[in-house]
Amino acid sequence: MTDINSLLTPGSLVRHPTEPDWGIGQVQSNVGGRITVNFPNQGKVVIVGRRISLELEDLA
């Protein structure tokens, strides 16, 4: 299994797997496994990458 969180960079679009109402968030930073994401319906949230595996959103 690939750790998708380690591949996330600023600007990546993601969804939180257990909070679909938050919408599609944009990664602001990914430092030391702590990922800051700005969600349209929740605001800025810091995700601990070893606890939550974010879902990469492919809008292409």
N, CA, C and O atoms as a Tinker XYZ file with bonds, in Angstrom:
   240  protein
     1  N      0.834000   -1.181000    0.000000    73     2
     2  CA     0.000000    0.000000    0.000000    64     1     3
     3  C      0.885000    1.253000    0.000000    63     2     4     5
     4  O      1.826000    1.353000    0.787000    81     3
     5  N      0.583000    2.186000   -0.869000    73     3     6
     6  CA     1.333000    3.430000   -0.966000    64     5     7
     7  C      0.782000    4.439000    0.035000    63     6     8     9
     8  O     -0.430000    4.593000    0.185000    81     7
     9  N      1.696000    5.118000    0.712000    73     7    10
    10  CA     1.289000    6.169000    1.639000    64     9    11
    11  C      1.074000    7.451000    0.840000    63    10    12    13
    12  O      2.017000    8.201000    0.590000    81    11
    13  N     -0.166000    7.693000    0.444000    73    11    14
    14  CA    -0.493000    8.846000   -0.388000    64    13    15
    15  C     -0.165000   10.159000    0.311000    63    14    16    17
    16  O      0.175000   11.142000   -0.348000    81    15
    17  N     -0.261000   10.187000    1.627000    73    15    18
    18  CA     0.003000   11.425000    2.362000    64    17    19
    19  C      1.420000   11.946000    2.117000    63    18    20    21
    20  O      1.635000   13.157000    2.073000    81    19
    21  N      2.386000   11.039000    1.958000    73    19    22
    22  CA     3.765000   11.475000    1.751000    64    21    23
    23  C      3.957000   12.131000    0.388000    63    22    24    25
    24  O      4.940000   12.841000    0.180000    81    23
    25  N      3.036000   11.904000   -0.538000    73    23    26
    26  CA     3.125000   12.474000   -1.881000    64    25    27
    27  C      2.420000   13.813000   -2.015000    63    26    28    29
    28  O      2.557000   14.483000   -3.040000    81    27
    29  N      1.670000   14.213000   -0.999000    73    27    30
    30  CA     0.890000   15.448000   -1.083000    64    29    31
    31  C      1.794000   16.672000   -0.989000    63    30    32    33
    32  O      2.677000   16.751000   -0.135000    81    31
    33  N      1.555000   17.614000   -1.881000    73    31    34
    34  CA     2.319000   18.859000   -1.909000    64    33    35
    35  C      1.335000   20.025000   -1.875000    63    34    36    37
    36  O      0.150000   19.841000   -2.156000    81    35
    37  N      1.813000   21.224000   -1.535000    73    35    38
    38  CA     0.912000   22.378000   -1.561000    64    37    39
    39  C      0.204000   22.501000   -2.912000    63    38    40    41
    40  O      0.823000   22.436000   -3.975000    81    39
    41  N     -1.092000   22.676000   -2.831000    73    39    42
    42  CA    -1.911000   22.771000   -4.036000    64    41    43
    43  C     -2.652000   21.492000   -4.371000    63    42    44    45
    44  O     -3.605000   21.517000   -5.150000    81    43
    45  N     -2.224000   20.354000   -3.786000    73    43    46
    46  CA    -2.931000   19.090000   -4.029000    64    45    47
    47  C     -4.356000   19.202000   -3.512000    63    46    48    49
    48  O     -4.606000   19.829000   -2.483000    81    47
    49  N     -5.281000   18.595000   -4.229000    73    47    50
    50  CA    -6.688000   18.605000   -3.824000    64    49    51
    51  C     -7.027000   17.256000   -3.209000    63    50    52    53
    52  O     -6.741000   16.207000   -3.786000    81    51
    53  N     -7.643000   17.294000   -2.021000    73    51    54
    54  CA    -7.899000   16.073000   -1.258000    64    53    55
    55  C     -9.283000   16.094000   -0.624000    63    54    56    57
    56  O     -9.927000   17.137000   -0.516000    81    55
    57  N     -9.716000   14.918000   -0.211000    73    55    58
    58  CA   -10.923000   14.761000    0.596000    64    57    59
    59  C    -10.538000   14.045000    1.885000    63    58    60    61
    60  O     -9.625000   13.219000    1.908000    81    59
    61  N    -11.252000   14.378000    2.957000    73    59    62
    62  CA   -11.083000   13.666000    4.230000    64    61    63
    63  C    -11.995000   12.445000    4.157000    63    62    64    65
    64  O    -13.180000   12.593000    3.859000    81    63
    65  N    -11.481000   11.245000    4.420000    73    63    66
    66  CA   -12.278000   10.031000    4.221000    64    65    67
    67  C    -13.509000    9.892000    5.114000    63    66    68    69
    68  O    -14.463000    9.212000    4.738000    81    67
    69  N    -13.506000   10.522000    6.285000    73    67    70
    70  CA   -14.656000   10.383000    7.180000    64    69    71
    71  C    -15.469000   11.665000    7.329000    63    70    72    73
    72  O    -16.431000   11.709000    8.096000    81    71
    73  N    -15.083000   12.701000    6.600000    73    71    74
    74  CA   -15.777000   13.994000    6.681000    64    73    75
    75  C    -16.116000   14.508000    5.278000    63    74    76    77
    76  O    -15.593000   15.543000    4.865000    81    75
    77  N    -16.974000   13.808000    4.545000    73    75    78
    78  CA   -17.275000   14.228000    3.163000    64    77    79
    79  C    -17.924000   15.608000    3.074000    63    78    80    81
    80  O    -17.801000   16.280000    2.051000    81    79
    81  N    -18.609000   16.036000    4.124000    73    79    82
    82  CA   -19.265000   17.348000    4.104000    64    81    83
    83  C    -18.271000   18.510000    4.093000    63    82    84    85
    84  O    -18.652000   19.641000    3.793000    81    83
    85  N    -17.014000   18.248000    4.415000    73    83    86
    86  CA   -16.013000   19.301000    4.400000    64    85    87
    87  C    -15.700000   19.754000    2.971000    63    86    88    89
    88  O    -15.214000   20.867000    2.769000    81    87
    89  N    -15.973000   18.910000    1.989000    73    87    90
    90  CA   -15.707000   19.238000    0.591000    64    89    91
    91  C    -14.283000   18.902000    0.184000    63    90    92    93
    92  O    -13.557000   18.212000    0.899000    81    91
    93  N    -13.904000   19.404000   -0.973000    73    91    94
    94  CA   -12.558000   19.172000   -1.502000    64    93    95
    95  C    -11.635000   20.236000   -0.936000    63    94    96    97
    96  O    -11.850000   21.433000   -1.125000    81    95
    97  N    -10.600000   19.780000   -0.237000    73    95    98
    98  CA    -9.657000   20.702000    0.385000    64    97    99
    99  C     -8.385000   20.837000   -0.414000    63    98   100   101
   100  O     -8.029000   19.968000   -1.209000    81    99
   101  N     -7.705000   21.950000   -0.187000    73    99   102
   102  CA    -6.418000   22.195000   -0.834000    64   101   103
   103  C     -5.319000   22.132000    0.210000    63   102   104   105
   104  O     -5.387000   22.804000    1.239000    81   103
   105  N     -4.297000   21.313000   -0.063000    73   103   106
   106  CA    -3.164000   21.178000    0.846000    64   105   107
   107  C     -2.388000   22.492000    0.868000    63   106   108   109
   108  O     -2.041000   23.044000   -0.176000    81   107
   109  N     -2.123000   22.982000    2.080000    73   107   110
   110  CA    -1.335000   24.197000    2.268000    64   109   111
   111  C      0.123000   23.859000    2.562000    63   110   112   113
   112  O      1.035000   24.540000    2.094000    81   111
   113  N      0.334000   22.787000    3.353000    73   111   114
   114  CA     1.697000   22.356000    3.672000    64   113   115
   115  C      1.680000   20.901000    4.129000    63   114   116   117
   116  O      0.648000   20.372000    4.543000    81   115
   117  N      2.840000   20.276000    4.042000    73   115   118
   118  CA     3.019000   18.889000    4.480000    64   117   119
   119  C      4.419000   18.805000    5.080000    63   118   120   121
   120  O      5.404000   18.628000    4.364000    81   119
   121  N      4.493000   18.934000    6.397000    73   119   122
   122  CA     5.778000   18.970000    7.087000    64   121   123
   123  C      5.774000   17.936000    8.207000    63   122   124   125
   124  O      4.941000   17.990000    9.112000    81   123
   125  N      6.704000   17.005000    8.139000    73   123   126
   126  CA     6.845000   16.012000    9.199000    64   125   127
   127  C      5.600000   15.185000    9.443000    63   126   128   129
   128  O      5.331000   14.795000   10.579000    81   127
   129  N      4.832000   14.909000    8.391000    73   127   130
   130  CA     3.629000   14.096000    8.540000    64   129   131
   131  C      2.411000   14.864000    9.033000    63   130   132   133
   132  O      1.348000   14.278000    9.239000    81   131
   133  N      2.559000   16.162000    9.221000    73   131   134
   134  CA     1.420000   17.015000    9.604000    64   133   135
   135  C      1.008000   17.809000    8.366000    63   134   136   137
   136  O      1.778000   18.609000    7.836000    81   135
   137  N     -0.211000   17.571000    7.923000    73   135   138
   138  CA    -0.693000   18.137000    6.670000    64   137   139
   139  C     -1.756000   19.182000    6.980000    63   138   140   141
   140  O     -2.785000   18.875000    7.582000    81   139
   141  N     -1.500000   20.411000    6.567000    73   139   142
   142  CA    -2.473000   21.482000    6.743000    64   141   143
   143  C     -3.292000   21.577000    5.465000    63   142   144   145
   144  O     -2.752000   21.736000    4.370000    81   143
   145  N     -4.616000   21.476000    5.628000    73   143   146
   146  CA    -5.527000   21.490000    4.489000    64   145   147
   147  C     -6.592000   22.552000    4.736000    63   146   148   149
   148  O     -7.117000   22.673000    5.844000    81   147
   149  N     -6.903000   23.309000    3.709000    73   147   150
   150  CA    -7.972000   24.303000    3.777000    64   149   151
   151  C     -9.200000   23.720000    3.082000    63   150   152   153
   152  O     -9.227000   23.582000    1.859000    81   151
   153  N    -10.215000   23.379000    3.877000    73   151   154
   154  CA   -11.461000   22.818000    3.355000    64   153   155
   155  C    -12.501000   23.936000    3.236000    63   154   156   157
   156  O    -12.595000   24.778000    4.129000    81   155
   157  N    -13.286000   23.960000    2.145000    73   155   158
   158  CA   -14.241000   25.045000    1.947000    64   157   159
   159  C    -15.330000   25.120000    3.017000    63   158   160   161
   160  O    -15.797000   26.212000    3.341000    81   159
   161  N    -15.737000   23.981000    3.565000    73   159   162
   162  CA   -16.831000   23.971000    4.536000    64   161   163
   163  C    -16.371000   23.741000    5.975000    63   162   164   165
   164  O    -17.193000   23.534000    6.868000    81   163
   165  N    -15.041000   23.779000    6.200000    73   163   166
   166  CA   -14.518000   23.544000    7.545000    64   165   167
   167  C    -13.401000   24.511000    7.904000    63   166   168   169
   168  O    -13.142000   24.749000    9.084000    81   167
   169  N    -12.747000   25.064000    6.913000    73   167   170
   170  CA   -11.604000   25.939000    7.171000    64   169   171
   171  C    -10.310000   25.140000    7.236000    63   170   172   173
   172  O    -10.243000   24.007000    6.761000    81   171
   173  N     -9.280000   25.747000    7.833000    73   171   174
   174  CA    -7.977000   25.086000    7.918000    64   173   175
   175  C     -7.986000   24.014000    8.997000    63   174   176   177
   176  O     -8.430000   24.232000   10.124000    81   175
   177  N     -7.479000   22.849000    8.610000    73   175   178
   178  CA    -7.413000   21.708000    9.515000    64   177   179
   179  C     -6.020000   21.102000    9.396000    63   178   180   181
   180  O     -5.500000   20.954000    8.290000    81   179
   181  N     -5.414000   20.750000   10.527000    73   179   182
   182  CA    -4.138000   20.054000   10.523000    64   181   183
   183  C     -4.426000   18.565000   10.712000    63   182   184   185
   184  O     -5.033000   18.151000   11.699000    81   183
   185  N     -3.975000   17.777000    9.743000    73   183   186
   186  CA    -4.192000   16.327000    9.738000    64   185   187
   187  C     -2.885000   15.643000   10.134000    63   186   188   189
   188  O     -1.825000   15.965000    9.597000    81   187
   189  N     -2.960000   14.704000   11.067000    73   187   190
   190  CA    -1.805000   13.886000   11.415000    64   189   191
   191  C     -1.799000   12.713000   10.433000    63   190   192   193
   192  O     -2.649000   11.826000   10.506000    81   191
   193  N     -0.844000   12.723000    9.529000    73   191   194
   194  CA    -0.815000   11.773000    8.422000    64   193   195
   195  C     -0.744000   10.313000    8.809000    63   194   196   197
   196  O     -1.198000    9.461000    8.045000    81   195
   197  N     -0.198000    9.993000    9.956000    73   195   198
   198  CA    -0.121000    8.572000   10.346000    64   197   199
   199  C     -1.461000    8.054000   10.874000    63   198   200   201
   200  O     -1.636000    6.847000   11.040000    81   199
   201  N     -2.404000    8.958000   11.137000    73   199   202
   202  CA    -3.722000    8.561000   11.649000    64   201   203
   203  C     -4.799000    8.575000   10.582000    63   202   204   205
   204  O     -5.709000    7.746000   10.608000    81   203
   205  N     -4.707000    9.511000    9.641000    73   203   206
   206  CA    -5.725000    9.675000    8.596000    64   205   207
   207  C     -5.037000    9.642000    7.239000    63   206   208   209
   208  O     -4.066000   10.364000    7.011000    81   207
   209  N     -5.539000    8.811000    6.350000    73   207   210
   210  CA    -5.030000    8.773000    4.984000    64   209   211
   211  C     -6.003000    9.549000    4.101000    63   210   212   213
   212  O     -7.109000    9.092000    3.812000    81   211
   213  N     -5.564000   10.727000    3.684000    73   211   214
   214  CA    -6.412000   11.568000    2.845000    64   213   215
   215  C     -6.578000   10.948000    1.466000    63   214   216   217
   216  O     -5.740000   10.165000    1.019000    81   215
   217  N     -7.665000   11.304000    0.802000    73   215   218
   218  CA    -7.953000   10.782000   -0.532000    64   217   219
   219  C     -7.633000   11.860000   -1.544000    63   218   220   221
   220  O     -8.199000   12.952000   -1.501000    81   219
   221  N     -6.729000   11.554000   -2.448000    73   219   222
   222  CA    -6.363000   12.492000   -3.504000    64   221   223
   223  C     -7.504000   12.623000   -4.487000    63   222   224   225
   224  O     -8.058000   11.626000   -4.950000    81   223
   225  N     -7.850000   13.852000   -4.803000    73   223   226
   226  CA    -8.970000   14.143000   -5.700000    64   225   227
   227  C     -8.408000   14.414000   -7.094000    63   226   228   229
   228  O     -7.563000   15.292000   -7.270000    81   227
   229  N     -8.882000   13.658000   -8.078000    73   227   230
   230  CA    -8.421000   13.835000   -9.456000    64   229   231
   231  C     -9.525000   14.556000  -10.217000    63   230   232   233
   232  O    -10.572000   13.976000  -10.505000    81   231
   233  N     -9.286000   15.816000  -10.538000    73   231   234
   234  CA   -10.293000   16.618000  -11.227000    64   233   235
   235  C    -10.059000   16.710000  -12.726000    63   234   236   237
   236  O    -10.745000   17.463000  -13.416000    81   235
   237  N     -9.108000   15.960000  -13.229000    73   235   238
   238  CA    -8.784000   16.023000  -14.664000    64   237   239
   239  C     -9.834000   15.372000  -15.527000    63   238   240
   240  O     -9.700000   15.348000  -16.750000    81   239
